[in-house]
Amino acid sequence: MQMLSLAERLESADAEVRRLAVIDLPYGDEDDIVPLLLPRLLDSDAAVRTEAVRALEGYEEIPVVAALATMLLDGDASVREAAGQVLAELKQPASAAPLLPLLEGQAAEVRMLAFRAVRALRVEAAFAPAMAALRDADPGVRREAVGVLGYLKKTEAIGELAEVAAHDPDAEVRRIAIGALGYACGVSVLPALTRALGDTAWMVRDEAAQTVGKLRLGPAIPDLVKAMADDYWQVRVKAARSLGLLKAAAGLPALVEALSHPMGNLRKEAAIALGEVGDARAIPALEKALQDPDPDVRKLARLALTAIGLAQA
């Protein structure tokens, strides 16, 4: 029985044969598989189209990217999802060109996937559509638009991002906006961050506690101290980290108390922060922590005591 070549299998009347041929194609003898794969993007079978999309990952020639971009409009959800995943791996800014027209005037899912694909490419042309999408009715689109603006790091977006962080009805949008403000300078975003430290969603409070430390916002120290009593230990961890970065002596009592918290991760962060604060009043609590059941806490307590000793010297 004569074996069919890959090219013949790709043209088979049997969709499963075509699908398996697409999967085998990268492992065959063909030097250039792109001309064989592109027609399969138009295959009548969605499973074949999905595999063809996946097989084209890593090819950033504009005709290939353009063909993949059209797959975001495919009638099958699995094809659209595969195209979104492949396009999100693009590395070259020039690859954004075929995607930019999809940022506006398309279905919400298409715009969401297109924004996600251009995010890491950091192209200026995505700025205006992303700003406009901050008011989109679909929270998924708003999330991806905020991500694009966070990557672009343009000062013109800070005011809008702060507004979104404070008032967007979707907690995940607010959280991403808070993280996106991590490139801001000065205290212009302080009101948005302090408000976020009291947000109803713990994930937003968690992001805010971390961002305050990134920006070294000293005026937010009282709010970070309050965050050390948050119902969620994850928020306390980020607050402890930021109090250490800010060398906030005002956080000393809360950090000392955290050294005896049941959650080991919080005890570790408290020990690190106390070493960064460098206040000798923490020495008794850190010496007690040398008996902690967690070896990492004991190690960090020793390092903190050394840091405090050096600071005092």
BAFI-3210 file (N, C-alpha, C; in Angstrom, 3 decimals, decimal comma, padded with zeros to 6 digits):
// residues 313
n [1|2|3|4|5|6|7|8|9|10|11|12|13|14|15|16|17|18|19|20|21|22|23|24|25|26|27|28|29|30|31|32|33|34|35|36|37|38|39|40|41|42|43|44|45|46|47|48|49|50|51|52|53|54|55|56|57|58|59|60|61|62|63|64|65|66|67|68|69|70|71|72|73|74|75|76|77|78|79|80|81|82|83|84|85|86|87|88|89|90|91|92|93|94|95|96|97|98|99|100|101|102|103|104|105|106|107|108|109|110|111|112|113|114|115|116|117|118|119|120|121|122|123|124|125|126|127|128|129|130|131|132|133|134|135|136|137|138|139|140|141|142|143|144|145|146|147|148|149|150|151|152|153|154|155|156|157|158|159|160|161|162|163|164|165|166|167|168|169|170|171|172|173|174|175|176|177|178|179|180|181|182|183|184|185|186|187|188|189|190|191|192|193|194|195|196|197|198|199|200|201|202|203|204|205|206|207|208|209|210|211|212|213|214|215|216|217|218|219|220|221|222|223|224|225|226|227|228|229|230|231|232|233|234|235|236|237|238|239|240|241|242|243|244|245|246|247|248|249|250|251|252|253|254|255|256|257|258|259|260|261|262|263|264|265|266|267|268|269|270|271|272|273|274|275|276|277|278|279|280|281|282|283|284|285|286|287|288|289|290|291|292|293|294|295|296|297|298|299|300|301|302|303|304|305|306|307|308|309|310|311|312|313]
n.u [000,849|000,642|002,110|000,650|001,819|002,704|001,688|-000,354|-001,981|-002,812|-004,707|-006,694|-009,978|-010,907|-011,397|-010,091|-007,767|-006,561|-006,222|-004,383|-002,270|-001,567|-000,605|001,609|003,176|005,256|007,287|008,105|009,807|009,733|011,054|009,909|007,078|005,022|003,598|002,074|000,540|-001,014|-003,272|-004,802|-005,890|-008,216|-009,699|-012,532|-013,117|-013,237|-011,476|-009,208|-008,507|-007,884|-005,589|-003,882|-003,562|-002,192|000,145|001,391|002,540|005,060|005,916|006,537|006,259|004,681|002,504|001,747|001,037|-001,066|-002,867|-003,366|-004,526|-006,991|-008,201|-009,184|-011,678|-013,031|-015,713|-015,755|-015,313|-013,095|-011,126|-010,809|-009,874|-007,425|-006,070|-005,904|-004,184|-001,811|-001,200|-000,747|001,815|003,506|006,443|007,690|007,411|006,497|004,724|002,295|000,775|-001,259|-003,122|-004,062|-006,369|-008,362|-008,861|-010,929|-014,422|-015,182|-016,527|-016,793|-015,175|-013,280|-011,965|-010,922|-009,085|-007,393|-006,343|-004,957|-003,026|-001,456|-000,423|002,169|003,765|003,996|003,217|002,774|000,511|-001,531|-002,367|-004,428|-006,817|-006,860|-007,230|-009,780|-011,184|-011,353|-013,798|-015,458|-018,286|-017,895|-016,331|-014,108|-012,833|-012,125|-010,301|-008,157|-007,470|-006,567|-004,302|-002,733|-002,226|-000,790|001,576|002,484|003,084|002,592|002,477|000,212|-001,880|-002,221|-004,076|-006,577|-006,284|-006,121|-008,690|-010,174|-009,174|-010,289|-013,064|-014,140|-016,641|-015,918|-014,043|-011,643|-010,771|-010,262|-008,169|-006,136|-005,739|-004,705|-002,249|-001,165|-000,615|001,817|003,985|003,818|004,806|005,617|003,071|000,637|-001,069|-001,747|-004,307|-005,948|-004,668|-004,720|-007,432|-007,902|-006,702|-008,670|-010,570|-013,452|-012,861|-010,545|-008,384|-007,856|-007,067|-004,758|-003,132|-002,885|-001,508|000,975|001,728|001,964|004,336|006,134|006,137|007,170|005,635|005,507|003,466|001,385|001,823|000,342|-002,027|-001,050|-000,292|-002,797|-003,636|-002,235|-003,855|-005,682|-008,321|-007,444|-004,598|-002,897|-002,995|-001,864|000,744|001,722|001,468|003,284|005,637|005,808|005,933|008,450|010,049|009,621|010,862|009,462|009,063|006,763|005,279|006,194|004,957|002,851|004,263|005,850|003,857|002,972|004,951|004,187|002,103|-000,075|000,375|003,068|004,296|003,661|004,994|007,604|007,811|007,401|009,679|011,688|010,934|011,243|013,984|014,686|013,531|015,072|014,982|015,887|014,093|012,778|014,316|013,930|011,602|012,476|014,552|013,117|011,849|013,858|013,434|011,426|009,238|009,545|012,197|012,977|011,907|013,402|015,959|015,613|015,028|017,493|019,038|017,736|018,290|021,035|021,086|019,863|021,723|023,910|022,799|022,463|025,097]
n.v [-001,196|002,125|004,882|007,978|011,223|014,076|016,420|015,382|014,275|016,585|017,499|015,704|014,180|013,512|014,956|014,417|013,195|015,351|017,057|015,641|015,629|018,314|018,578|016,918|018,226|020,185|018,430|017,182|016,878|019,232|022,389|024,892|025,401|027,167|027,995|025,718|025,618|027,973|027,767|025,968|027,405|028,198|025,982|023,783|022,483|023,049|022,008|021,422|023,980|025,086|023,610|024,403|027,092|026,928|025,675|027,693|029,315|031,509|032,418|035,447|036,901|039,447|038,760|036,291|036,953|038,658|036,856|035,231|037,101|037,480|035,198|035,679|036,454|034,229|031,840|029,845|029,139|027,803|028,107|030,885|031,245|029,826|031,368|033,786|033,053|032,399|034,817|036,427|035,840|037,250|039,110|041,184|044,657|045,554|043,640|044,366|045,790|044,444|043,955|046,261|047,446|045,876|046,677|048,357|048,734|046,071|042,889|042,373|040,262|039,935|042,422|042,355|040,176|041,197|043,515|042,241|040,930|043,017|044,219|043,680|044,525|047,219|049,506|052,770|053,385|051,983|053,367|055,435|053,917|052,249|054,034|054,969|052,626|052,343|053,074|051,171|048,979|046,334|044,420|042,753|043,824|046,313|045,522|044,470|046,740|048,464|047,016|047,360|050,126|050,206|048,961|050,767|053,031|055,855|059,216|060,673|058,998|058,585|059,996|059,036|056,294|056,323|057,159|054,995|053,021|053,786|053,835|051,950|049,497|046,827|044,572|043,301|044,887|047,240|046,319|045,702|048,233|049,579|048,241|049,045|051,674|051,655|052,789|055,470|058,795|060,772|062,096|062,120|060,043|059,222|059,596|057,751|055,336|055,139|055,038|052,617|050,880|050,492|049,152|047,158|044,679|042,178|041,580|043,925|045,565|044,208|044,574|047,341|047,753|046,722|048,378|050,901|050,618|050,192|052,697|054,165|055,771|057,684|059,215|057,401|055,650|055,493|054,284|051,871|050,741|050,326|048,408|046,235|044,960|043,704|041,500|039,551|037,605|037,776|040,427|041,643|040,679|042,040|044,640|044,615|044,220|046,633|048,476|047,875|048,576|051,291|051,896|052,279|053,358|053,747|051,539|049,606|048,349|046,840|045,188|043,736|042,354|040,784|038,905|036,772|035,619|033,019|032,351|031,448|032,816|035,485|035,940|035,728|037,940|039,981|039,773|040,384|043,029|044,299|044,204|045,931|048,314|048,801|049,413|049,373|048,635|046,428|044,257|042,394|040,944|039,836|038,244|036,369|035,228|033,677|031,196|030,220|027,810|027,574|027,250|029,181|031,548|031,763|032,112|034,557|036,212|036,219|037,519|039,980|040,888|041,214|043,241|045,328|045,653|046,597|048,954|050,368|050,613]
n.w [000,000|-000,920|000,723|001,574|000,739|002,795|001,647|000,094|002,047|003,317|001,578|001,704|001,643|004,049|007,094|009,524|008,723|007,433|009,604|011,243|009,496|009,415|012,009|011,853|010,012|010,781|011,408|009,184|005,958|004,591|003,716|003,959|005,570|005,702|003,277|002,929|005,195|005,369|003,529|004,982|006,991|005,976|005,922|005,798|008,114|011,578|013,506|012,022|011,156|013,642|014,422|012,388|012,933|015,395|014,538|013,221|015,056|016,180|013,727|012,304|010,006|008,179|006,354|007,458|010,092|009,506|008,367|010,567|012,229|011,011|011,803|014,270|013,812|013,187|012,908|014,784|018,202|019,333|017,421|017,387|019,993|019,920|018,004|019,369|021,462|020,087|018,795|020,978|021,630|020,031|019,185|017,783|017,235|014,722|014,001|014,939|013,135|011,427|013,378|014,560|013,238|014,310|016,847|017,179|016,488|016,260|017,431|020,991|022,000|019,980|019,966|022,540|022,404|020,453|021,666|023,717|022,258|021,181|023,375|024,714|022,667|022,625|020,995|019,765|018,301|019,428|021,592|021,547|020,803|023,074|025,186|024,549|024,906|027,614|028,489|027,598|027,278|027,860|030,316|029,899|027,658|028,701|030,662|029,121|027,673|029,682|030,400|028,093|028,249|030,612|029,806|027,907|029,377|029,415|030,428|029,923|030,351|033,038|034,693|033,738|034,226|037,005|037,610|036,635|038,329|040,712|040,315|038,471|037,784|037,758|039,589|038,815|036,718|038,136|039,764|037,873|036,841|039,061|039,314|036,880|037,389|038,516|037,244|037,564|038,578|041,470|043,724|042,540|042,107|044,578|045,976|044,578|045,125|047,938|048,310|047,050|048,830|050,636|049,254|048,345|047,293|047,913|046,239|044,929|047,030|047,727|045,434|045,533|047,934|047,273|045,115|046,270|047,716|045,600|044,425|046,418|048,243|050,767|052,189|052,306|054,329|056,864|055,919|054,988|057,396|058,541|056,713|057,567|059,268|057,741|056,642|054,959|054,653|052,504|051,658|053,867|053,664|051,373|052,331|054,463|053,039|051,637|053,726|054,697|052,468|052,525|054,834|057,227|060,312|061,710|061,229|062,904|065,329|064,142|062,394|064,149|065,521|063,406|063,247|064,746|063,448|062,202|059,502|057,606|055,428|055,905|058,298|057,398|055,620|057,448|059,052|057,182|056,564|059,052|059,333|057,262|058,116|060,366|063,106|066,478|068,425|067,567|068,128|070,396|069,586|067,176|068,098|069,502|067,336|066,357|067,242|065,722|064,159|061,417|059,239|057,351|058,345|060,682|059,577|058,201|060,323|061,656|059,714|059,695|062,285|062,046|060,117|061,554|063,568|062,068|061,136|063,495|064,268]
ca.u [000,000|001,476|001,869|000,384|002,727|002,062|000,920|-001,577|-002,827|-003,397|-005,822|-007,596|-011,397|-011,155|-010,926|-009,158|-006,483|-005,979|-005,812|-003,148|-001,214|-001,132|000,207|002,882|003,887|006,539|008,289|008,379|011,025|009,536|011,853|009,024|005,742|004,013|002,674|001,179|-000,344|-001,943|-004,574|-005,555|-006,637|-009,517|-010,279|-013,948|-013,221|-012,694|-010,335|-008,060|-008,114|-007,267|-004,226|-003,088|-003,219|-001,149|001,384|002,008|003,126|006,476|006,164|006,134|006,141|003,420|001,386|001,306|000,335|-002,334|-003,757|-003,764|-005,435|-008,333|-008,766|-009,913|-013,054|-013,554|-016,995|-015,604|-014,665|-011,786|-010,198|-010,530|-009,036|-006,074|-005,461|-005,568|-003,008|-000,630|-000,911|-000,246|003,242|004,275|007,545|008,152|006,415|005,927|003,653|001,033|000,038|-002,522|-004,032|-004,581|-007,750|-009,298|-009,034|-012,157|-015,466|-015,398|-017,169|-015,997|-014,153|-012,224|-011,179|-010,196|-007,945|-006,470|-005,619|-004,028|-001,920|-000,565|000,008|003,620|004,466|004,228|003,161|002,074|-000,775|-002,551|-002,690|-005,745|-007,889|-006,899|-007,848|-011,215|-011,771|-011,539|-015,231|-016,196|-019,298|-017,445|-015,197|-012,940|-012,158|-011,506|-009,124|-007,053|-007,072|-005,749|-003,011|-001,981|-001,776|000,257|002,806|002,948|003,674|002,508|001,955|-001,126|-002,900|-002,252|-005,331|-007,645|-006,075|-006,485|-010,149|-010,628|-008,808|-011,172|-014,508|-014,669|-017,486|-015,339|-012,913|-010,417|-010,338|-009,658|-006,887|-005,152|-005,454|-003,793|-000,930|-000,673|-000,144|003,134|005,019|003,561|005,770|005,024|001,942|-000,602|-001,957|-001,942|-005,717|-006,468|-004,072|-005,233|-008,808|-007,842|-006,341|-009,916|-011,519|-014,236|-012,262|-009,220|-007,343|-007,528|-006,283|-003,463|-002,366|-002,608|-000,460|002,245|002,055|002,419|005,754|006,892|006,240|007,772|004,720|005,514|002,193|000,438|002,226|-000,766|-002,964|-000,397|-000,379|-004,162|-003,717|-001,634|-004,946|-006,647|-008,845|-006,723|-003,171|-002,186|-002,883|-000,892|002,076|002,127|001,617|004,550|006,718|005,899|006,411|009,898|010,649|009,524|011,574|008,433|009,086|005,378|004,723|006,896|004,081|002,114|005,209|006,202|002,707|002,904|005,947|003,557|000,921|-000,014|000,820|004,515|004,702|003,552|006,091|008,827|007,812|007,545|011,088|012,431|010,597|011,841|015,396|014,793|013,214|016,310|014,698|016,357|012,975|012,307|015,265|013,365|010,677|013,267|015,274|012,118|011,596|014,942|012,910|010,263|009,286|009,881|013,619|013,128|011,645|014,578|017,049|015,321|015,147|018,934|019,481|017,178|019,057|022,315|020,833|019,607|023,017|024,699|022,167|022,753|026,518]
ca.v [000,000|003,325|005,897|009,312|012,271|015,088|017,329|014,677|014,154|017,906|017,693|014,559|014,470|013,182|016,071|013,933|012,993|016,683|017,587|014,966|016,067|019,634|018,358|016,292|019,056|020,754|017,380|016,588|017,272|020,506|023,495|026,011|024,832|028,231|027,928|024,573|025,847|029,084|027,336|025,212|028,375|028,327|024,646|023,720|021,860|023,936|021,373|021,596|025,393|025,296|023,069|025,234|028,298|026,576|025,344|028,933|030,087|031,831|033,050|036,846|037,604|040,181|038,002|035,251|037,623|039,149|035,704|034,822|038,134|037,229|034,053|036,189|036,655|032,927|031,513|028,811|029,684|027,182|028,725|032,242|031,125|029,446|032,532|034,749|032,572|032,505|036,233|037,009|035,518|038,068|039,842|042,311|045,734|045,650|042,654|044,940|046,467|043,809|043,838|047,569|047,690|045,060|047,254|049,164|048,380|044,631|042,297|042,551|039,221|040,213|043,561|041,897|039,376|042,065|044,312|041,351|040,617|044,170|044,779|043,633|045,105|048,620|050,387|054,024|053,419|051,326|054,217|056,071|052,930|051,755|055,077|054,960|051,387|052,403|053,301|050,132|048,305|044,982|044,476|042,097|044,798|047,321|044,913|044,390|048,110|048,935|046,348|048,044|051,425|049,943|048,661|051,950|053,910|057,254|060,058|061,158|058,025|058,401|060,479|058,116|055,040|056,553|057,196|053,609|052,295|054,190|053,779|050,950|048,547|045,486|044,523|042,938|046,088|048,136|045,750|045,877|049,670|049,906|047,756|049,860|052,954|051,461|053,574|056,894|059,516|061,743|061,702|062,405|058,878|058,847|059,399|056,516|054,190|055,047|054,563|051,200|050,116|050,212|048,610|046,015|043,449|042,020|041,564|045,325|046,029|043,540|045,271|048,702|047,690|046,505|049,524|051,990|050,388|050,414|054,133|054,780|056,842|057,833|059,647|056,291|054,751|055,184|053,357|050,564|050,211|049,797|047,212|045,132|044,296|043,250|040,157|038,630|037,636|038,156|041,889|041,970|040,395|043,150|045,834|044,461|044,427|048,059|049,172|047,684|049,393|052,686|052,019|052,967|053,054|053,757|050,205|048,674|047,483|045,907|044,210|042,856|041,472|039,842|037,862|035,632|035,219|031,602|032,173|031,586|033,840|036,797|036,049|035,982|039,327|040,855|039,745|041,162|044,447|044,823|044,434|047,119|049,484|049,020|049,975|048,469|048,182|045,150|043,191|041,306|040,127|039,086|037,193|035,321|034,574|032,731|029,882|029,942|026,461|027,653|027,607|030,408|032,668|031,869|032,689|035,965|036,932|036,433|038,560|041,247|041,325|041,710|044,538|046,327|045,921|047,438|050,273|051,061|050,950]
ca.w [000,000|-001,034|001,749|001,051|001,187|003,643|000,793|-000,296|003,246|003,582|000,649|001,837|001,886|005,456|007,928|010,530|008,030|007,231|010,922|011,647|008,576|009,885|013,210|011,437|009,035|011,246|011,595|007,879|005,238|003,897|004,234|004,276|005,751|005,718|002,127|003,081|006,338|005,168|002,992|005,973|007,790|005,322|005,864|006,185|009,436|012,613|014,166|011,123|011,238|014,950|014,391|011,476|013,693|016,375|013,834|012,726|016,167|016,023|012,427|012,428|008,738|008,184|005,759|008,394|011,186|008,962|008,223|011,915|012,752|010,491|012,515|015,432|013,341|012,801|013,516|015,802|019,401|019,566|016,473|017,882|021,195|019,488|017,353|020,420|022,189|019,222|018,563|022,222|021,744|019,090|019,822|016,985|017,143|013,372|013,878|015,413|012,058|011,016|014,525|014,962|012,799|015,078|018,181|017,182|015,542|016,179|018,604|022,206|022,113|018,998|020,458|023,716|021,961|019,709|022,665|024,418|021,350|020,941|024,663|024,932|021,516|023,012|019,832|020,046|017,613|020,253|022,739|021,428|020,969|024,453|026,005|024,247|025,407|029,069|028,736|026,888|028,097|028,192|031,256|029,331|026,793|029,573|031,298|028,164|027,336|030,808|030,270|027,031|028,763|031,589|029,084|027,183|030,389|029,008|031,508|029,555|030,747|034,487|035,253|033,366|034,937|038,400|037,641|036,479|039,550|041,812|040,087|037,551|038,501|037,735|040,517|038,119|036,000|039,145|040,185|036,804|036,746|040,162|038,925|035,767|037,921|039,107|036,559|037,802|039,407|042,372|044,559|041,821|042,175|045,980|046,348|043,998|045,801|049,306|048,184|046,697|050,029|051,336|048,276|048,818|046,771|048,516|045,211|044,657|048,185|047,612|044,384|046,000|048,962|046,580|044,268|047,145|047,982|044,362|044,171|047,618|048,646|052,213|052,779|052,417|055,418|057,785|055,281|054,978|058,766|058,654|055,885|058,305|059,991|056,736|056,850|054,082|054,942|051,286|051,681|054,920|053,132|050,514|053,171|055,184|052,066|051,327|054,928|054,719|051,413|052,951|056,120|058,003|061,744|062,192|061,063|063,788|066,131|063,291|061,862|065,274|065,740|062,291|063,459|065,414|062,675|061,810|058,121|057,531|054,460|056,530|059,272|056,622|055,144|058,613|059,449|056,182|056,718|060,288|059,034|056,420|058,950|061,110|064,432|067,531|069,251|067,047|068,455|071,215|068,787|066,211|068,834|069,748|066,055|066,100|067,636|064,883|063,571|059,995|059,115|056,575|059,260|061,564|058,788|057,927|061,598|061,877|058,781|060,158|063,458|061,531|059,464|062,595|064,213|061,181|061,107|064,752|064,262]
c.u [000,887|001,070|001,644|001,422|001,967|001,188|-000,397|-002,534|-003,511|-004,614|-006,843|-009,044|-011,766|-010,548|-009,921|-007,786|-005,797|-005,462|-004,491|-001,983|-000,673|-000,234|001,575|003,761|005,204|007,651|008,636|009,649|010,914|010,355|010,975|007,593|004,638|003,076|001,688|000,157|-001,392|-003,275|-005,430|-006,266|-008,034|-010,235|-011,732|-014,143|-012,532|-011,477|-009,069|-007,573|-007,398|-005,822|-003,324|-002,656|-002,077|000,193|002,111|002,582|004,617|006,833|005,641|006,203|004,747|002,284|000,854|000,516|-001,025|-003,340|-004,253|-004,740|-006,857|-008,999|-009,447|-011,377|-013,730|-014,859|-016,916|-014,797|-013,278|-010,731|-009,814|-009,607|-007,604|-005,358|-005,051|-004,318|-001,734|-000,238|-000,370|001,243|004,109|005,315|007,936|007,081|005,762|004,760|002,303|000,165|-001,261|-003,562|-004,703|-006,007|-008,788|-009,549|-010,323|-013,152|-015,738|-016,152|-016,223|-014,888|-012,989|-011,338|-010,342|-008,944|-006,924|-005,669|-004,579|-002,801|-000,956|000,045|001,529|004,418|004,736|004,255|002,288|000,668|-001,891|-003,038|-004,102|-006,889|-008,010|-007,545|-009,359|-011,896|-011,923|-013,004|-016,092|-017,183|-018,837|-016,236|-013,945|-012,146|-011,454|-010,246|-007,931|-006,562|-006,196|-004,365|-002,133|-001,412|-000,685|001,590|003,370|003,553|003,686|001,858|000,543|-002,235|-003,102|-003,588|-006,491|-007,509|-006,444|-007,999|-010,728|-010,353|-009,763|-012,629|-015,013|-015,498|-016,917|-014,069|-011,606|-009,886|-009,663|-008,286|-005,806|-004,769|-004,505|-002,384|-000,322|-000,142|001,246|004,246|004,879|004,631|005,017|003,811|000,606|-001,588|-002,235|-003,411|-006,291|-005,933|-004,585|-006,689|-008,817|-007,453|-007,563|-010,980|-012,254|-013,653|-010,832|-008,104|-006,903|-006,681|-004,860|-002,574|-001,974|-001,488|000,910|002,675|002,539|003,899|006,618|007,156|006,859|006,935|004,612|004,200|001,165|000,775|001,091|-001,772|-002,367|-000,449|-001,770|-004,302|-003,080|-002,663|-006,012|-007,092|-008,097|-005,213|-002,363|-001,982|-001,848|000,544|002,576|002,325|002,932|005,729|006,912|006,360|007,922|010,589|010,669|010,277|010,699|008,457|007,673|004,732|005,300|005,946|003,352|003,037|005,643|005,083|002,629|003,916|005,356|002,289|001,041|000,529|002,319|004,972|004,647|004,659|007,414|008,904|007,991|009,004|011,939|012,205|011,234|013,341|015,595|014,494|014,410|016,130|015,052|015,229|012,421|013,177|014,649|012,447|011,436|014,073|014,342|011,841|012,716|014,545|011,698|010,367|009,676|011,344|013,848|012,888|012,852|015,744|016,838|015,385|016,618|019,462|018,962|017,938|020,422|022,145|020,610|020,905|023,888|024,132|022,487|024,214|026,794]
c.v [001,251|004,354|007,249|010,294|013,255|016,014|016,680|014,532|015,484|018,179|016,564|015,012|014,220|014,280|015,616|013,665|014,344|017,252|016,962|015,350|017,431|019,482|017,795|017,214|019,641|019,718|016,673|017,134|018,633|021,612|024,657|025,481|025,889|028,164|026,767|024,805|026,918|028,650|026,597|026,132|028,586|026,984|024,662|023,162|022,722|023,338|021,503|023,036|025,681|024,805|023,881|026,520|028,000|026,306|026,579|029,801|030,300|032,456|034,489|037,623|038,236|039,419|036,916|035,871|038,119|038,013|035,233|035,829|037,910|036,065|034,467|036,426|035,336|032,627|030,481|029,345|029,096|027,762|030,119|032,192|030,775|030,617|033,574|034,346|032,730|033,968|036,912|036,740|036,328|038,901|041,118|043,399|045,853|044,685|043,201|045,464|045,767|043,743|045,152|047,828|046,919|045,611|048,057|048,572|046,900|044,149|042,379|041,514|039,481|041,346|043,163|041,115|040,221|042,944|043,458|041,067|041,785|044,707|044,837|044,221|046,592|049,560|051,605|054,042|052,761|052,225|054,792|055,062|052,402|052,772|055,090|053,739|051,366|052,613|052,243|049,442|046,931|045,034|043,793|043,020|045,839|046,763|044,909|045,780|048,702|048,299|046,987|049,365|051,252|049,653|049,905|052,994|055,385|058,075|060,561|060,220|057,953|058,839|059,537|056,789|055,174|056,576|055,782|052,811|052,590|053,826|052,701|049,919|047,133|045,452|044,186|044,102|047,049|047,621|045,974|047,346|050,112|049,450|048,594|051,200|052,838|052,214|055,064|057,503|060,484|061,199|061,933|061,247|058,454|058,677|058,092|055,293|054,038|054,590|053,062|050,332|049,794|049,625|047,404|044,680|043,305|042,037|042,986|045,876|045,461|044,268|046,668|048,713|047,506|047,736|050,717|051,836|050,620|051,894|054,897|055,975|056,909|058,287|058,528|055,348|054,481|054,198|051,952|049,926|049,631|048,497|046,003|044,394|043,766|041,814|039,110|038,741|038,049|039,671|042,309|041,741|041,558|044,432|045,787|044,739|045,919|048,869|049,034|048,544|050,869|052,956|052,735|052,540|053,023|052,381|049,172|047,788|046,439|044,826|043,226|041,867|040,399|038,712|036,625|035,162|033,747|031,367|032,467|032,662|035,237|036,984|036,356|037,440|040,301|040,913|040,566|042,662|045,045|045,057|045,678|048,394|049,831|049,614|048,957|047,958|046,841|043,977|042,089|040,378|039,278|037,978|036,043|034,528|033,609|031,313|029,480|028,526|026,444|028,078|028,889|031,633|032,863|032,523|034,179|036,799|037,201|037,542|039,932|041,788|041,865|043,082|045,636|046,675|046,826|048,856|051,069|051,465|052,157]
c.w [000,000|000,026|001,078|001,572|002,082|002,812|000,375|000,876|003,572|002,699|000,734|002,059|003,336|006,334|008,977|009,933|007,828|008,553|011,367|010,747|008,992|011,105|012,839|010,603|009,560|011,379|010,274|007,247|004,560|004,549|004,686|004,359|005,676|004,511|002,215|004,197|006,069|004,545|004,012|006,965|007,225|005,243|006,348|007,585|010,490|013,310|013,328|011,190|012,561|014,957|013,468|012,163|014,655|015,707|013,334|013,850|015,929|014,692|012,481|011,122|008,676|007,498|006,687|009,535|010,714|008,823|009,585|012,526|012,262|011,207|013,821|015,089|012,972|013,548|014,612|016,987|019,631|018,629|016,962|019,108|020,830|018,835|018,379|021,177|021,362|019,023|019,815|022,437|020,781|019,831|019,081|016,895|015,772|013,180|014,298|014,273|011,652|012,139|014,884|014,473|013,609|016,481|018,295|016,186|015,376|017,424|019,803|022,318|021,171|019,489|021,666|023,322|021,213|020,661|023,383|023,553|021,186|022,236|024,798|023,775|021,707|021,798|020,145|019,449|018,417|021,383|022,657|021,517|022,394|025,379|025,790|024,866|026,928|029,440|028,038|027,834|028,563|029,138|030,727|028,435|027,650|030,242|030,354|027,768|028,437|030,746|029,211|027,540|029,814|030,941|028,386|028,113|029,976|030,129|031,210|030,028|032,254|035,091|034,966|034,109|036,417|038,570|037,534|037,750|040,697|041,573|039,136|038,329|038,580|038,588|039,813|037,297|036,967|039,564|039,132|036,662|037,851|039,819|037,811|036,244|038,542|038,413|036,847|038,696|040,319|043,108|043,853|041,907|043,613|046,352|045,805|044,742|047,223|049,300|047,911|047,888|050,882|050,424|048,853|048,356|047,293|047,477|044,864|045,801|048,127|046,599|044,834|047,025|048,329|045,794|045,088|047,457|046,758|044,140|045,341|048,106|050,170|052,820|052,949|053,571|056,408|057,201|055,187|056,365|059,002|057,878|056,557|059,159|059,018|057,026|056,026|054,334|053,715|051,222|052,721|054,443|052,285|051,322|053,937|054,261|051,794|052,533|055,061|053,678|051,796|054,254|057,148|059,470|062,323|062,072|062,011|064,602|065,289|062,740|062,947|065,541|064,654|062,429|064,142|064,685|062,258|060,397|058,000|056,562|055,053|057,553|058,558|056,182|056,297|059,058|058,475|056,386|057,963|060,105|058,199|057,205|059,833|062,493|065,519|068,412|068,774|067,480|069,314|070,412|067,772|066,898|069,176|068,476|065,664|066,498|066,798|064,284|062,095|059,852|058,316|057,447|060,175|060,826|058,563|059,201|061,910|060,974|059,207|061,356|063,027|060,906|060,494|063,309|063,368|061,133|062,366|064,824|063,392]
res [m|q|m|l|s|l|a|e|r|l|e|s|a|d|a|e|v|r|r|l|a|v|i|d|l|p|y|g|d|e|d|d|i|v|p|l|l|l|p|r|l|l|d|s|d|a|a|v|r|t|e|a|v|r|a|l|e|g|y|e|e|i|p|v|v|a|a|l|a|t|m|l|l|d|g|d|a|s|v|r|e|a|a|g|q|v|l|a|e|l|k|q|p|a|s|a|a|p|l|l|p|l|l|e|g|q|a|a|e|v|r|m|l|a|f|r|a|v|r|a|l|r|v|e|a|a|f|a|p|a|m|a|a|l|r|d|a|d|p|g|v|r|r|e|a|v|g|v|l|g|y|l|k|k|t|e|a|i|g|e|l|a|e|v|a|a|h|d|p|d|a|e|v|r|r|i|a|i|g|a|l|g|y|a|c|g|v|s|v|l|p|a|l|t|r|a|l|g|d|t|a|w|m|v|r|d|e|a|a|q|t|v|g|k|l|r|l|g|p|a|i|p|d|l|v|k|a|m|a|d|d|y|w|q|v|r|v|k|a|a|r|s|l|g|l|l|k|a|a|a|g|l|p|a|l|v|e|a|l|s|h|p|m|g|n|l|r|k|e|a|a|i|a|l|g|e|v|g|d|a|r|a|i|p|a|l|e|k|a|l|q|d|p|d|p|d|v|r|k|l|a|r|l|a|l|t|a|i|g|l|a|q|a]
***
